[in-house]
Every structure is written in structure tokens, then in C-alpha cells.
Amino acid sequence: MRGDVRAKNLELDLEQTLDIIRGAEHGVLATVSADGVPAAVALNHVYSDGVLYFHCGHEGEKLDNIRANPQVSFFVVGQADVHYDQFTESYTSAVVNGRIEIVVDEAERLQALRALTYRYASHLIPTQTIEQFTAEKLSTVEILKLTPETITGKARPRRHRPGLEYTPIL
């Protein structure tokens, strides 16, 4: 079923999952065209007031797909490490399934672009510069809003597997 984690022993609670989403710098948005053709694109995001916001250009396959089918999935990897000597990996990840829309309300568009800009630049750029940037750039982007229907997270910690220790051949 959509939104169910099969491996229950790896499932995270909602707050742990939201921490992964908030901490990831980007994720992958999966859409489906009117013809049923899947597409995926990496996007920056911000989680604000229970929804995810993204920005993008005014045209493209992603927007065409969203107009045809607003049901999407968004996937983020918080951390991933392959442990070659143990034939395993450890990771944290999250999946958000829901409906996405193109935001048309100007106040919400501005709030979302501000949230995105502050998330990625506030530690480097003065507030006045961010405010000026968002006001100037708002007309040059579309703002997308993903309202979650399900949010799931998984984590696989590193486990030691005795007997698999080895010295790599160099």
C-alpha cells in the first residue's frame, strides 16, 4: 500500500522523518505524464507549515506532468554509507506522497520563496539582501506546493557482521 514501510524494524516516527526532510538539501520529485510516463527531477525544498515548497521555471516536463496528474512522490536521502567490508549499507531516507499544485496566491508565493531562500542562504547572506532578492525574483519562478498524504521514513544503522572482516587487496 502506498505510504507503508515494509520493513517495520527500520521505520521511523514522524518527527524523525521530518528531521531527515528538513536536513536534506535536495530530494527527487517523481511525476507521471498524461501518457503514464514517469519522470524524476532533483529539487531543493523547504518544509513549512506542514507542506513542502519548491521553485522552478515557468515551463517544462515537470509542470506539464503536474498539470496532468498532481499525485507525486518526493524522496530524500538524509545519510547513506556503503560498508563494503560488511556487504551492507546504512542510511536514513524519507518519502512524501501527496498532491502538488502550482501556487497562484501572491502572498503565499512570496512566503514560500522567502522560506526557500532563508533556508539555503540565511547563514551567508544578510536579511536585507534576501528580502530584495525574493521581491525581485518572484515573477521569474513558479512555486510548487506539495501537501502530504503520507510521510514515511526509514533508517538502517550500521551493523557489524562478525566473520566478514578482511584486509583489502591494494
N, C-alpha and C positions, 0 to 999 in steps of 0.2 A: 504494500500500500504506500502511496506517496507520503513521504514525510516520516516513515517508520525507519528506525535503525535496526537492522537485522541482528547485529552483534550487540546485544543488550549490555554485556560486560564492558563495552567500550563507550557507551552512550554517556553524554554529558548533560547536566541540567541546563536550564535556560540561561541562567546568569553566566555560567562558564562559557556557554556557546556565544553569548553576546560579547563577552570579553575577547573571544577569538575574532569575531566580526569587527569589533571596534579597533583591535590591534593590527589587523591585516591592512597593508597599504593598498592592495588591489585584490580583485577577485575576477571570476569569469561568469559573465551573464550568458545564459543559454536561452535562445529564442527558437521559434519554429515559424516558417513561412506559411503563406496561404496554401502552398502546394505540399506542405508537410516536410519541407527540407529543413533540417536543423542547422543552426549557426551558433557560434560561440565567440565572444569577444571579451578581452580583458578591459576592466574599467576600475577607476578609482571610485570610492564610495564614502558616504558618511551615514551612520545610523543616528537618527534624530527623531525624537518623539514617536518611537515605535515603528518608524518606516525607514527604508533605505533610499537615499537620493544619489543620483548620478548626473553627470553632464555629458553632452555630446554635441556634435554638429547638427545642422538643420536637415541633413539628408543622409540616406544610406540604408543598407540592408537591415540593420538593427531596427531602425524606425519603421521601415516597411513591415517587418515581421511583427513588431509590437502592435501596429495598427490592424494587422490581420488576425493576430492571436495574442492577447495580453497575458496569457499564462506563461510564466517564465520560472527559471531556476537560477539562483546565484550561488556560486561556490567559492569559498575562500580556504586557503591553507594557512594556518597560523604558524606552524613549525613542521619541518619534515627532515628527518635524518635517516639515511640508509646505513645500516650496520652490516657491512659486508662480511665481517668475520663471524657474524651470527646468522646470516641469511635471513635478515628481518629488517624492519624499519620501525621508527617511532614517529608519531605525527599528532597534530591537532588539526581538525577541519570543521567547517560548518557549511550547511546548506540551507538556503532560504527559498521556499517555494511560495509563489503568490501571483498576484495580478500587478502589472506595471502599467503606468499611464504617463502620458506627456502632460506636464503641469502647465496650465494656462493662466492661472491666477498670478498676477504680477507680484503681489506681496509674498506669496509662497515661493515663487521662483527666486526672488531676491534673498529670502531667508535661507533657502536651500543652497544657493551659490555661496552665500556668506559662510554657511556651515562647512561646506566643502573646502573653501579657501582657508578658513581658520584652522580646520583640521590638519591641513598639509603645510601651511605656511606660517602660522602664528608664532612659532618658535624662532623664525628667521626674519619676518617682515613686520614692520610697525603697523599698528591697527589702522592708522590713517591711510596708509598705502593699500591695505586690504580693502577698506571701505571704498576707496576711489576705484580700485580695480574692479570690484564686483559691480559697482554702478555703471562703469564704462563697458564691461564685457557682457552684461546680462543679455543684451539684444543679440549677441553673437552665438549664443548657445541654446540648446534645448535642455530642459531639466526633466529628468525621469524620476518617478516616484514608485517604488516597489512596496506594496502593502503586503506583509507576510500573511500567509495562511498556515504555513508550518515553518518552524525553525528547529533544526536538529544539529547536534554536534557530536563529534567522536574524538577520542584521544586514545592512542596506543602508546603507553610508556615503554621505555627501553627495558627489555627483559634479558637477563643473562641466560644463555643456554649452555649448560655445562657440557664439556666434551667437544665443543666446536672451536676451541681456542687453536690458533695456528699462527705461524710466523709467515708473513707474505714473502713470496719469492721476488727478489728485485733484480 
